[in-house]
Amino acid sequence: MLPSLVSALESERFVYVMGNAGSAANAEHFVNDLGNGGRRGFPRRFKILSLASNVPMMTAWANDTDYGQVFAEQLRNFVGRGDVVMAISGSGNSPNVLNALVLVRERGAVTVGLTGGAGGTLKSLCDHCVVVASDNMQHIEELHLVVLHAIYSAIRDTHMPPEA
């Protein structure tokens, strides 16, 4: 997972992050951490977007098609080969997340995931996946945030100069 994100940074590829409910909040938090690197003196910034933050677009797709397409339809406009798509789903079975993963795999994007329980279908659609082996959604979401912070810290400490 970490090498895919570092590769995206170094090759200036896009990173897209998605999730529902608490996973959407974690997606937003992670995008904020990685996207805010310029403020911390990082030599380059991630090209990173949360698909959960464009509420008008999400509600348009949900209204005009169905909620199962809200992420796939946003990605259809942008995702390309070598981009990284991060899917966060506590159950690993959210249809809108899974539909997006199917699309981006066809487009040659690298897929990474965070999920819980036994991994759900999400696990099989990801090139790299961390599974929190718990059925307690609050614990899954809490540990996902810990993993996201660890990824951020590893990128900061290994691939960026020390903060001034």
Secondary structure, 3 states (H helix, E strand, C coil): CHHHHHHHHHCCCEEEEEECCHHHHHHHHHHHHHHCHHHHCCCCCCEEEECCCCHHHHHHHHHHCCHHHHHHHHHHCCCCCCCEEEEEECCCCCHHHHHHHHHHHHCCCEEEEEEECCCHHHHHHCCEEEEECCCCHHHHHHHHHHHHHHHHHHHHHHHCCCCC
